[in-house]
């Protein structure tokens, strides 16, 4: 018998064995799949009974842990978020057209500054919205002048608060906010010869110089008159355009009766993070 005949005989024998045992092999496969299904179903039922009945409390606790922040993470997240603006106090000052209101606020965040709208609550009403901002770690005064029934103010209301983290604040502040206030002079109505007027007129004058490399569109200047160490009157005035290196003189009138004024404080105010603050070259 040749090798080719031997190979053919083996192939024929294998084919004959497969045909003879085909039904047996099919039944073995079916039985194997049934056993596998029974095993999987049994394992699934065991898993449900084990977790939902025997160890239900542990299972629920594990689910809760997936949705509950880790205390250390929650603390860290809270630490990295800005704290709210603090209101230190609200004071009113009488003038001929109502009351000037001043609120002192404080931003205790070392790396966050905020822009916001603010209003004062007078009885059941709110004053008109005014925009402002507060720098990191800044104690600041917010004003609203000549408010009718302003002496009835109860609180300050903030809205549209927008926090921004600025790690470059110190560098930018040194570059963009450098003004020198000089030649501050207070002239009471008696020296102006206007004390006999129906409305006394007092005057403050001063020079403001822009020592930065930036041209400012409109620097806001807050003026506080002090008597015996306490603020007796407040006012604010815009500078209009103040170019780099420019010095201008500002005159501000106070139309009200005032006590003896022993000092004047002038505070420049400008949002260095708002590009509309600056005049393009």
FENSUL-V841975 format. One line per field, one symbol per residue. phi: phi as a letter, one per 20 degrees, with the letter a starting at -180 (. if undefined). psi: psi as a letter, one per 30 degrees, with the letter a starting at -180 (. if undefined). A space follows every 50 residues. Layout:
BEGIN
phi = ???
psi = ???
END
This chain:
BEGIN
phi = .fgfffffffffffffffffdgffffffffffffffffffffffffffff eedfdfffffffffffdeffgffffffffeefeffederccccfcfdpce dcddcbdeefcdccdadcbdedmeddfffcebbbfgldecdddbdleflf fefdaddeblfcececfeggfffffdcbcddclfcdcfgffemdfefgdf ddcccadcceeeedeefbeecedcedclncfdbcabbeemfcegmeccdd dcddeafcffedbcdddfbaefedfffdeff
psi = kleeeeeeeeeeeeeeeeeegeeeeeeeeeeeeeeeeeeeeeeeeeeeee efeeheeeeeeeeefffkkkeeeeeeeeefkkllkkjflkklkkafgbkk kkkklkjgkfgklkllkllkkjbglklkkkkalklkgkklkklkkhkkgf fgkflkkklhkjkkkjfgeeeeeeefijkkklhkkkjleeffggfflejk jlkkklkkkjglgkkkejkkjkkkkkjhgkkfllllklfakjlkfkklkk kkkjilkkajkflkkkjlkkjffjfffkkk.
END
